[in-house]
Amino acid sequence: MNNSEQLLRRLPNDIGGLPADAIDRTEHALEPWEKRCHALADVLDFHKIINTEEKRRGVEALGAEMIGKLTYYERWIATFANILFQKGILTPSDLARKMDEIEART
C-alpha cells in the first residue's frame, strides 16, 4: 500500500502503529477551562444538541495538522464551535462578541 492509499484509509486521528514519542502517562489535574469544556460536552449531549458521534466526526474534520497542534480539549472546543455554526445555533460573530466580553473582564 502506498502513502496515498494509507492516507485515504486512515482518519486524521487514527495514529495507531505510526512512529511517535512515548506517551506521558502521568496523571494531571484538569485546568478549570478543561473541566468546563467537559461539562459543556455533557450538556450538549444531554440536550441532544451534539452527540458523541458528531463530536468524533467533528474532531476528524479538523484534519491532521490541527489535530496535531491542538490539545485534547482544544479539539473539543473547536469542534463544538464548528458544529454549532453548521447547525445555525451560534454564529462566528456571536462567539467573537462573547470572547471580547470575557476578555474585557480581565
TAVEN-V720204 format. One record per backbone hydrogen bond with DSSP energy under -1.0 kcal/mol. NH is the residue of the N-H (numbers start at 1). CO is the residue of the C=O. If there is no record, write none. Layout:
# TAVEN-V720204
NH&CO ; NH&CO
This chain:
# TAVEN-V720204
6&2 ; 7&3 ; 8&4 ; 9&5 ; 10&6 ; 14&11 ; 15&13 ; 18&15 ; 35&31 ; 36&32 ; 37&33 ; 38&34 ; 39&35 ; 40&36 ; 41&37 ; 42&38 ; 43&39 ; 44&40 ; 45&41 ; 46&42 ; 47&43 ; 48&45 ; 49&44 ; 50&44 ; 55&51 ; 56&52 ; 57&53 ; 58&54 ; 59&55 ; 60&56 ; 61&57 ; 62&59 ; 63&60 ; 67&63 ; 68&64 ; 69&65 ; 70&66 ; 75&71 ; 76&72 ; 77&73 ; 78&74 ; 79&75 ; 80&76 ; 81&77 ; 82&78 ; 83&79 ; 84&80 ; 85&81 ; 86&82 ; 87&83 ; 88&85 ; 89&84 ; 90&84 ; 95&91 ; 96&92 ; 97&93 ; 98&94 ; 99&95 ; 100&96 ; 101&97 ; 102&98 ; 103&99 ; 104&100 ; 106&103
